[in-house]
Amino acid sequence: MAAVGEAPGSAVRVGCIGAGRMARGVLGGLIISGKVPAQNISVSAPSDSNLHYFRDRGCQTSHSNLAVLYEADIVFLATKPHVIPQVLMEIASAITPQQVIVSMAAGLSLRTLEKLVPDGVRILRMCPNLPCVIQEGSVVFSRGSCAGQQEADMLKGLLSVCGMCEEVPESYIDIHTGLSGSGVAYVYLFAEALTEGAVKMGMPSAVSSRIAAQTLLGAAKMILETGEHPAKLRYDVCTPGGTTIHGLHELEKGGLKATVMNAVEAATKRAKELDQQ
Ligand SMILES: NC(=O)c1ccc[n+]([C@@H]2O[C@H](COP(=O)([O-])OP(=O)(O)OC[C@H]3O[C@@H](n4cnc5c(N)ncnc54)[C@H](OP(=O)(O)O)[C@@H]3O)[C@@H](O)[C@H]2O)c1
């Protein structure tokens, strides 16, 4: 098998079963970066509705999951969680010892996944988020019992182009789903609220939505680049008696922080429930 992570020009063959939003997010990052040549990527889905995105970019596409397995060194599973058992039943007996399987499915534990494949299959579990497609994603992953450092390094090497990619204890993965997989949507809701607040005060939404996005981007970069806790950065913006503390008081009255904490908790619990279904 080719060493993943050595591209551009790497000969690693990447397969993906499922062609929806997250497949596009993760593989889109690989394609845009040129990390893996498009002709080395094969993708399957039952219908053509999502495959055209990959076909248009020079990837191989198929309605056969087995065809993708035969063409790949590393195979991502990117169907909805409830479809994964059916997919693994279909491909399990054809997985070779040289191949690596990586599940993106929310909730499905490594224990559950390993029960669905023959003993010895090298399997990893990852949780991505949608900004992978613009190479600003957050990905965490854990290894199954047969996957070693080599497979972890391989996945990290491959996905480093998608943004942040870290190996974590498996117990963090459902939390990452609640924090970051779903968290992207919370941030969009916050951006929408900022935009509508400005519209209410008389700024056109085309301007205010761009300013809201730039505000989120700048604030996020400040957290990453200073390494400071968000509470410290927030404190620094609050002039005594100034505008920000008046605005923050309204957010506190509306219970923003507790509501967001509840959202992370609810999404994490929902991810855990998916493994029990
Ligand atoms: N969306 C996120 O932000 C996010 C974040 C973290 C993790 N995830 C995980 O990523 C996975 C995919 O989510 P998604 O949002 O990308 O879903 P999605 O947009 O609904 O895409 C699902 C894909 O699976 C395909 N599919 C359905 N049945 C199949 C089968 N039997 N064999 C092969 N492909 C099949 C669908 O085919 P068609 O194209 O024919 O419909 C579609 O391409 C989920 O397990 C989810 O938990 C998603």
The ligand as a MOL file (V3000), in Angstrom:
LIG
                    3D

  0  0  0     0  0            999 V3000
M  V30 BEGIN CTAB
M  V30 COUNTS 48 52 0 0 0
M  V30 BEGIN ATOM
M  V30 1 N -23.0280 16.2680 8.1430 0
M  V30 2 C -22.1850 16.4890 9.1510 0
M  V30 3 O -21.8930 17.6250 9.5320 0
M  V30 4 C -21.5340 15.3200 9.8580 0
M  V30 5 C -20.6030 15.5560 10.8860 0
M  V30 6 C -19.9710 14.4660 11.4890 0
M  V30 7 C -20.2720 13.1710 11.0680 0
M  V30 8 N -21.2060 12.9770 10.0850 0 CHG=1
M  V30 9 C -21.5120 11.6030 9.6700 0
M  V30 10 O -21.2250 11.4800 8.2890 0
M  V30 11 C -22.0850 10.4660 7.7440 0
M  V30 12 C -22.7050 10.9780 6.4680 0
M  V30 13 O -23.5390 12.0880 6.7760 0
M  V30 14 P -24.0060 13.0750 5.6430 0
M  V30 15 O -24.5140 14.2880 6.3300 0
M  V30 16 O -22.9400 13.1960 4.6320 0 CHG=-1
M  V30 17 O -25.2190 12.2280 5.0080 0
M  V30 18 P -25.9170 12.4150 3.5900 0
M  V30 19 O -25.6070 13.7610 3.0200 0
M  V30 20 O -27.3290 12.0060 3.7530 0
M  V30 21 O -25.1760 11.3280 2.6510 0
M  V30 22 C -25.3680 9.9520 2.8110 0
M  V30 23 C -24.7870 9.2680 1.6000 0
M  V30 24 O -24.9000 7.8680 1.8020 0
M  V30 25 C -25.3620 7.2860 0.5790 0
M  V30 26 N -25.9640 5.9840 0.8320 0
M  V30 27 C -27.1900 5.6660 1.3280 0
M  V30 28 N -27.3240 4.3260 1.3880 0
M  V30 29 C -26.1660 3.7800 0.9160 0
M  V30 30 C -25.7020 2.4530 0.7100 0
M  V30 31 N -26.4310 1.3870 1.0200 0
M  V30 32 N -24.4630 2.2830 0.1830 0
M  V30 33 C -23.6860 3.3490 -0.1490 0
M  V30 34 N -24.0800 4.6290 0.0260 0
M  V30 35 C -25.2990 4.8270 0.5610 0
M  V30 36 C -26.3360 8.3120 0.0410 0
M  V30 37 O -26.5980 8.0330 -1.3090 0
M  V30 38 P -27.3760 9.0270 -2.3240 0
M  V30 39 O -26.3250 10.0250 -2.7580 0
M  V30 40 O -27.7980 8.1020 -3.4100 0
M  V30 41 O -28.4970 9.6340 -1.5470 0
M  V30 42 C -25.5300 9.5870 0.2870 0
M  V30 43 O -24.6060 9.7920 -0.7600 0
M  V30 44 C -23.1370 10.1250 8.7860 0
M  V30 45 O -22.8590 8.8620 9.3400 0
M  V30 46 C -22.9890 11.2170 9.8130 0
M  V30 47 O -23.2430 10.7340 11.1020 0
M  V30 48 C -21.8300 14.0100 9.4640 0
M  V30 END ATOM
M  V30 BEGIN BOND
M  V30 1 1 1 2
M  V30 2 2 2 3
M  V30 3 1 2 4
M  V30 4 1 4 5
M  V30 5 2 4 48
M  V30 6 2 5 6
M  V30 7 1 6 7
M  V30 8 2 7 8
M  V30 9 1 8 9
M  V30 10 1 8 48
M  V30 11 1 9 10
M  V30 12 1 9 46
M  V30 13 1 10 11
M  V30 14 1 11 12
M  V30 15 1 11 44
M  V30 16 1 12 13
M  V30 17 1 13 14
M  V30 18 2 14 15
M  V30 19 1 14 16
M  V30 20 1 14 17
M  V30 21 1 17 18
M  V30 22 2 18 19
M  V30 23 1 18 20
M  V30 24 1 18 21
M  V30 25 1 21 22
M  V30 26 1 22 23
M  V30 27 1 23 24
M  V30 28 1 23 42
M  V30 29 1 24 25
M  V30 30 1 25 26
M  V30 31 1 25 36
M  V30 32 1 26 27
M  V30 33 1 26 35
M  V30 34 2 27 28
M  V30 35 1 28 29
M  V30 36 1 29 30
M  V30 37 2 29 35
M  V30 38 1 30 31
M  V30 39 2 30 32
M  V30 40 1 32 33
M  V30 41 2 33 34
M  V30 42 1 34 35
M  V30 43 1 36 37
M  V30 44 1 36 42
M  V30 45 1 37 38
M  V30 46 2 38 39
M  V30 47 1 38 40
M  V30 48 1 38 41
M  V30 49 1 42 43
M  V30 50 1 44 45
M  V30 51 1 44 46
M  V30 52 1 46 47
M  V30 END BOND
M  V30 END CTAB
M  END
